[in-house]
Amino acid sequence: MSFIQGTDRKQKTMFPDCIEDYIGEDNPVRVIDEYVKLVNMSAFTKSKEHRRGAPGYHPSVLLKLYLYGYVNGIRSSRKLETESHRNIEVVWLLQKLKPDFKTIADFRKENKTQLKQVFKDFTKLCKDLKLLGEEFIAIDGTKIQANNSKKNNFSKKKIQRHKQYIEDKVNSYLDLLESSDKDDSPKLKYTPEEIQQKIEKLKERKIKFEELEKKLQDSECNEVSTVDEDARLMDNKNNGVTVAYNIQTAVDSKHGIIVAYDVTNNPADQGNLNSLAEKAKDIFGKRKLEVAADKGYYQADDLMKCERNETTVYLPKQSYSNATGDKDFYGDKFTYVPEKDLYICPLGHELRRINHKSKEPKRIKYRNYDACKNCESKSKCTTAAKGRIINRSPNQDFLDTIDARTEANMDKYLQRQMIVEHPYGTIKRTMNAGYFLTRGMDSVTTETALVLLAYNFKRVINIIGVKELLRILVALRPTLSLYFYMFKSYCTKRQEIYG
């Protein structure tokens, strides 16, 4: 039986194969090559080749490499260097150039602001291509693991625990030394000299923990990370507690393109709604916007900012449980009567306000201890000895309008999950970006910009198609060249006039 035979590896050809033949017309790598030609590279730092005497690479070469790598889930500088030697697509894209890993890593480190700007510019290109609806966005956050293990993250309690362990261990070694001086003592596992060395090492460790403790006191933080100082311990729903960053994104509803992002080391989502909405508005160039978010963003001050900035928000209210855990006596089961300024409990008893109206407390309290005293369901309602207290926010009237609006537009709110959850799944699984390689808030923000740029890039290719997108980018090239020529002429003329 005959089979299709490959080419003999030792067979010499008169003419070498053309690399262009290995890259099909519908290969996405052609889009990367064409898009980078449109990027203004004048602001990028010139790369340095670490071989003595060799000239640096043009920034566009390294931008192409990073964009290709992040699109295909290859983010390590060493792995990108390897790809430049063996991957035919990268060989074609870089025209056989092979930058070393240090050059690749330095490009990302030295062009943080520029790489963030590339994300914004591509988002604006999506707007010009009419890929953004510019009316309705969904906002959500996710935790992405930092380059810092839980072992290298310390809280006050953890430091105290380590110090106590060291003290106990030192005392046990001292007891061993004392017993070794006795004639009738049993044979020890370690010599006195070895025990003394262990004690000295433990004391050195204790000094390090004392330094960390002082650092915590001076910074007034609850925790400190020794590898990535900006990373914090966070609750990841899927993997338990981990040292991570909280990534916030705003996703346009039309095609699921990410239009804005933010990176924080605060585990909570509260307080990020208005800032992300304003960033999205800057991209859209619009003043009014509709936003859907989950209950993690439910914060009165932030929602009031959104309302003042003409941002219409849809999000469900938070439900607070009671101490007993009986759902029939949760806080939302108590009905507020605005005319009388009181609450009616599930059994019909009135809870009256106890704060003086002239004051402006953070929480307004309502109670009726007399009714609670003789109530048969008191054990289901509260564990407090005197009775149940209901707390009401001073901004509750405003929050009620948000709740009513969400209930009336539940169809819009239910779109939130479909819009904003998909990018996170793609980024973490398909693009292998469920953890950070860089350290520090600024570097992590830059890496986030690259990840989200790569996601949007893949998304646009899937929407438009490679051939059509190539045609559009080629058509844009003369326009941008003319723009940059006019801008350069303007700068030259201005310099001649003003010096």
MIMIVO-906241 format. One record per residue (C-alpha): residue number from 1; x, y, z. Coordinates in steps of 0.001 Angstrom, whole numbers. Example, Ala and Ser with C-alpha at 12.3 -4.5 7.8 and 13.67 -1.06 7.14 Angstrom:
2
     k         u         v         w
     1     12300     -4500      7800
     2     13670     -1060      7140
REM end
This chain:
499
     k         u         v         w
     1         0         0         0
     2      1428      3367     -1018
     3      1370      6464      1205
     4      1930     10176       679
     5      5629     10755      1134
     6      7276     13805      2720
     7     10320     15622      1322
     8     13679     14088      2106
     9     15342     16288      4732
    10     18733     15816      3102
    11     17490     16685      -378
    12     19023     19975     -1551
    13     17001     22314     -3731
    14     18368     24717     -6309
    15     16140     27539     -5098
    16     15081     27953     -1417
    17     11384     28030      -541
    18      9777     31437      -132
    19      8583     32089      3458
    20      5605     33968      2057
    21      4264     30687       667
    22      3927     29228      4168
    23      1526     31962      5344
    24     -1964     31708      3870
    25     -3938     34732      2744
    26     -6439     34211      5574
    27     -3820     33814      8316
    28     -4484     36219     11253
    29      -764     36952     11521
    30     -1134     39112      8398
    31     -3611     41302     10289
    32     -1098     41813     13103
    33      1569     42828     10584
    34      -737     45277      8833
    35     -2167     46783     12023
    36      1245     47541     13562
    37      2088     49522     10424
    38      -704     51931     11438
    39       579     52413     14993
    40      2534     55603     15629
    41      5808     54209     16982
    42      7510     57571     17572
    43      6683     57525     21293
    44      8160     54068     21873
    45     11592     53674     23429
    46     14267     52390     21079
    47     15176     48821     22012
    48     18715     47835     22942
    49     20293     44645     21685
    50     22312     43037     24457
    51     25015     41821     22127
    52     27864     44321     22260
    53     27999     46566     19236
    54     24732     45361     17698
    55     22081     47967     16769
    56     18654     47859     18413
    57     15414     46551     16917
    58     12700     48830     15619
    59      9886     49022     18237
    60      7368     47747     15687
    61      9204     44391     15563
    62      8753     43819     19300
    63      5175     45111     19299
    64      4319     42581     16589
    65      5943     39828     18632
    66      4070     40735     21820
    67       730     41084     20043
    68      1198     37699     18353
    69      2259     36120     21641
    70      -646     37412     23716
    71     -3178     36542     21013
    72     -1863     32963     21040
    73     -1389     32623     24806
    74      2430     32959     24726
    75      3423     35696     27191
    76      6834     34729     28595
    77      9781     36603     27028
    78     11814     33381     26954
    79      9026     31501     25179
    80      8629     34367     22700
    81     12354     34149     21961
    82     11960     30418     21340
    83      9019     31037     18980
    84     11136     33436     16911
    85     13468     30494     16143
    86     10968     27712     15415
    87      7530     29194     14637
    88      7146     29848     10919
    89      4444     32482     11541
    90      6767     34420     13852
    91      9657     33962     11409
    92      7460     35507      8704
    93      6137     38252     10994
    94      9599     39346     12191
    95     11283     38721      8833
    96     13680     36187     10436
    97     14728     38558     13225
    98     15456     36793     16530
    99     15520     39190     19509
   100     16779     37687     22770
   101     14497     37343     25815
   102     16124     40282     27665
   103     15421     42628     24758
   104     11839     41369     24598
   105     11274     41793     28358
   106     12844     45274     28417
   107     10514     46460     25651
   108      7470     45742     27818
   109      9132     47253     30884
   110     10251     50470     29161
   111      7060     51163     27162
   112      4305     50866     29767
   113      2509     54097     28892
   114      2846     53465     25157
   115      1399     49944     25356
   116     -1589     51203     27356
   117     -2123     53798     24634
   118     -2134     51085     21943
   119     -5122     49486     23711
   120     -6985     52825     23653
   121     -6101     53443     20011
   122     -7354     50022     18956
   123    -10592     50595     20877
   124    -11045     53873     18997
   125    -10404     52005     15752
   126    -13236     49627     16737
   127    -15435     52683     17189
   128    -14489     54004     13726
   129    -15352     50587     12273
   130    -18847     50843     13855
   131    -18228     47801     16045
   132    -19349     49547     19243
   133    -22970     50154     20162
   134    -21942     53095     22414
   135    -25211     52959     24366
   136    -25150     50013     26778
   137    -22212     48413     28602
   138    -21757     45733     31271
   139    -19195     46098     34058
   140    -17674     43361     36186
   141    -14453     42404     37954
   142    -12358     39267     38270
   143     -9377     38211     40358
   144     -6197     37311     38485
   145     -3362     35682     40396
   146      -347     37895     41130
   147      3308     36890     40855
   148      3374     36364     44623
   149      2475     33177     46500
   150       371     32966     49669
   151      3536     31811     51418
   152      5066     35253     50776
   153      2033     37216     51959
   154      1846     38168     55634
   155      -808     39646     57893
   156      -319     40781     61493
   157     -1717     37508     62827
   158       444     35432     60492
   159      3585     37308     61572
   160      2697     36847     65241
   161      2144     33126     64604
   162      5560     32761     62963
   163      7265     34694     65754
   164      5616     32519     68373
   165      6681     29380     66532
   166     10288     30614     66413
   167     10276     31436     70125
   168      8925     27988     70976
   169     11492     26334     68735
   170     14375     28341     70264
   171     13208     27402     73757
   172     13091     23721     72809
   173     16653     23905     71460
   174     17816     25668     74622
   175     16278     22881     76671
   176     18206     20375     74556
   177     21435     22276     75186
   178     20750     22305     78902
   179     20032     18576     78985
   180     23201     17858     76993
   181     25282     19252     79882
   182     24068     16513     82185
   183     26149     13354     82380
   184     23168     10991     82328
   185     21401     12671     79379
   186     20466     10486     76392
   187     22388     10751     73106
   188     21223     13844     71165
   189     20291     13912     67477
   190     22374     17105     66989
   191     25668     18217     68487
   192     25653     21336     70706
   193     27366     23264     67906
   194     24649     22291     65393
   195     21929     23248     67857
   196     23548     26646     68377
   197     23655     27200     64605
   198     19960     26388     64344
   199     19169     28866     67132
   200     21110     31599     65312
   201     19222     30931     62072
   202     15897     31100     63904
   203     16879     34423     65458
   204     17738     35778     61985
   205     14297     34699     60764
   206     12676     36404     63738
   207     14449     39671     62867
   208     12969     39488     59332
   209      9468     39021     60736
   210      9989     41945     63104
   211     10998     44103     60116
   212      7825     43030     58288
   213      5785     43844     61387
   214      7302     47335     61539
   215      6628     47812     57833
   216      2973     46949     58416
   217      2722     49440     61279
   218      4342     52238     59263
   219      2163     51651     56180
   220     -1063     51143     58152
   221     -1923     48197     55884
   222     -3470     44908     56948
   223     -1032     42776     54982
   224      2284     42869     53158
   225      3554     40862     50173
   226      7300     40354     49974
   227      7613     39566     46227
   228      4981     41849     44674
   229      4365     44571     47239
   230      1184     45827     45543
   231      -560     42431     45462
   232     -3182     41559     48089
   233     -4850     38431     49441
   234     -8262     38019     47794
   235    -11091     35521     47731
   236    -11223     33822     44353
   237    -14559     32032     43970
   238    -13033     29162     42013
   239     -9678     28662     43738
   240    -10268     29858     47302
   241     -8031     32556     48757
   242     -5090     33688     46612
   243     -2740     36675     46254
   244     -4147     38572     43303
   245     -5259     41795     41622
   246     -8844     42840     40944
   247     -9327     43486     37218
   248    -12298     45678     36276
   249    -13636     45824     32705
   250    -16383     47617     30825
   251    -17688     45633     27830
   252    -19797     47066     25013
   253    -23014     45160     24405
   254    -22984     45185     20583
   255    -20087     42781     19918
   256    -18625     42149     23376
   257    -15563     44374     22864
   258    -13787     45649     25991
   259    -13772     49444     25925
   260    -12268     50318     29322
   261    -10479     48653     32211
   262     -8904     49313     35577
   263     -6639     47385     37953
   264     -6967     47630     41736
   265     -5632     45756     44750
   266     -8918     46185     46595
   267    -10837     42879     46666
   268    -14227     44646     46658
   269    -15869     45931     43463
   270    -17613     48802     45257
   271    -16543     52265     44170
   272    -15426     51334     40631
   273    -18718     51760     38766
   274    -18632     55495     38033
   275    -14926     55618     37116
   276    -15269     52791     34564
   277    -18424     54299     33104
   278    -16628     57641     32639
   279    -13712     55917     30874
   280    -16174     54247     28504
   281    -17824     57610     27829
   282    -14441     59094     26874
   283    -14057     56386     24235
   284    -17618     56835     22952
   285    -17519     60620     23071
   286    -20976     60604     24656
   287    -22422     61993     27864
   288    -25258     59526     28487
   289    -24785     55805     28977
   290    -26634     52749     30299
   291    -24720     50349     32541
   292    -25482     46906     33999
   293    -23519     45546     36967
   294    -23950     42945     39690
   295    -24767     43602     43354
   296    -21081     43803     44245
   297    -21162     47414     42965
   298    -24111     48387     45165
   299    -22810     51502     46935
   300    -24878     54644     47455
   301    -22094     57207     46957
   302    -20888     55610     43719
   303    -24424     55234     42369
   304    -25156     58877     43142
   305    -22063     59902     41166
   306    -23343     57852     38228
   307    -26719     59570     38455
   308    -25135     63035     38480
   309    -23042     62090     35431
   310    -26123     60917     33481
   311    -25227     57236     33752
   312    -28307     55028     34024
   313    -27449     52011     36156
   314    -29217     48644     36396
   315    -28130     46450     39306
   316    -29948     44380     41926
   317    -30054     45388     45569
   318    -28125     43472     48176
   319    -30061     41253     50565
   320    -28749     41132     54134
   321    -29348     38057     56247
   322    -30201     38101     59949
   323    -28109     36410     62648
   324    -30343     33316     62710
   325    -30214     32723     58938
   326    -34008     32375     58662
   327    -34971     33787     55249
   328    -38476     34676     56444
   329    -36942     37330     58692
   330    -34298     38823     56370
   331    -34100     42608     56263
   332    -36008     42843     52978
   333    -39010     41171     54645
   334    -39513     44293     56789
   335    -41725     46840     55003
   336    -40930     50538     55249
   337    -43849     52988     55596
   338    -42578     56433     54470
   339    -45658     58338     55680
   340    -45046     57249     59272
   341    -41269     56717     59019
   342    -41410     53209     60498
   343    -40965     49551     59563
   344    -43536     46750     59742
   345    -42038     43372     60664
   346    -43269     40113     59010
   347    -45622     39547     61980
   348    -47144     43041     61745
   349    -45340     44806     64594
   350    -44185     48411     64145
   351    -40501     49277     64539
   352    -40024     52976     65201
   353    -37050     55244     64595
   354    -34714     55746     67573
   355    -32267     58271     66032
   356    -32995     61960     66545
   357    -34018     63564     63254
   358    -31764     66609     63777
   359    -28695     64377     63565
   360    -27244     62876     60365
   361    -26175     59334     61311
   362    -24532     56913     58897
   363    -27331     54425     59573
   364    -30864     55161     60838
   365    -32073     52592     63381
   366    -35581     51244     64038
   367    -36702     48923     66870
   368    -39556     47802     69129
   369    -38160     45930     72122
   370    -41582     45653     73783
   371    -42999     43739     70813
   372    -39869     41565     70506
   373    -40027     40654     74213
   374    -43282     38719     73840
   375    -42844     37570     70224
   376    -43028     33818     69660
   377    -40764     34052     66601
   378    -38011     36067     68287
   379    -35545     33145     68110
   380    -36075     32990     64324
   381    -35695     36747     63886
   382    -32672     37697     66027
   383    -30129     36437     68534
   384    -30006     39791     70375
   385    -31321     39594     73937
   386    -33447     42752     73745
   387    -34774     42377     70203
   388    -34328     43156     66510
   389    -32900     46427     65141
   390    -33390     47414     61480
   391    -30801     49754     59929
   392    -31738     52098     57099
   393    -29346     54113     54940
   394    -29895     57904     54823
   395    -29783     57469     51008
   396    -32336     54663     50980
   397    -34930     56720     49088
   398    -32448     57158     46255
   399    -31500     53464     46384
   400    -35190     52554     46165
   401    -35407     54389     42828
   402    -32432     52360     41545
   403    -34108     49138     42728
   404    -37408     50077     41056
   405    -35627     50958     37806
   406    -33803     47621     37788
   407    -37016     45685     38419
   408    -38688     47513     35528
   409    -35760     46789     33172
   410    -34815     43274     34249
   411    -34407     42248     30597
   412    -31473     44655     30265
   413    -29885     43583     33529
   414    -30049     39899     32536
   415    -27853     40673     29518
   416    -24990     41561     31882
   417    -23696     38032     32375
   418    -23726     37190     28647
   419    -21842     40395     27814
   420    -19153     40629     30474
   421    -18461     37054     31622
   422    -17422     35710     28204
   423    -14208     37802     27944
   424    -12957     36544     31318
   425    -13456     32918     30332
   426    -11612     33438     27046
   427     -8761     35360     28684
   428     -8171     32855     31479
   429     -8626     29625     29559
   430     -8050     30136     25838
   431     -5402     32865     26147
   432     -3620     31378     29190
   433     -3794     34692     31082
   434     -5148     33532     34437
   435     -2017     34794     36194
   436       412     37708     35905
   437      4057     37450     34940
   438      4975     40992     35993
   439      5056     42629     39425
   440      3891     45990     40721
   441       717     47921     39953
   442      2112     49800     36944
   443      3593     46705     35279
   444       484     44626     35984
   445     -1700     47362     34462
   446       483     47286     31334
   447       205     43510     31100
   448     -3570     43815     31517
   449     -3651     46280     28615
   450     -1785     43765     26437
   451     -4114     40912     27416
   452     -7259     42948     26730
   453     -5804     44307     23468
   454     -5160     40730     22332
   455     -8710     39731     23287
   456    -10221     42639     21327
   457     -7938     41824     18401
   458     -9190     38235     18262
   459    -12754     39437     18666
   460    -12532     41882     15753
   461    -10965     39219     13497
   462    -13832     36845     14325
   463    -16425     39544     13609
   464    -15033     40993     10373
   465    -12826     38214      9032
   466     -9153     38276      8088
   467     -9456     39256      4419
   468    -11966     42056      4980
   469    -10018     43420      7963
   470     -6822     43381      5895
   471     -8572     45331      3148
   472     -9752     47930      5709
   473     -6311     48313      7307
   474     -4584     48688      3941
   475     -7118     51362      2975
   476     -6437     53212      6246
   477     -2680     53370      5659
   478     -2616     56354      3228
   479     -4996     58324      5478
   480     -2820     57846      8539
   481       363     58558      6586
   482     -1116     61875      5419
   483     -2212     62710      8965
   484      1247     62053     10410
   485      2877     64047      7591
   486       601     67033      8289
   487      1202     66745     12038
   488      4976     66595     11522
   489      4854     69634      9214
   490      2812     71526     11805
   491      5356     70737     14559
   492      8268     71772     12324
   493      6604     75074     11397
   494      5708     75809     15015
   495      9306     75200     16049
   496     10552     77610     13372
   497      8186     80347     14607
   498      8492     79952     18369
   499     11913     78290     18594
REM end
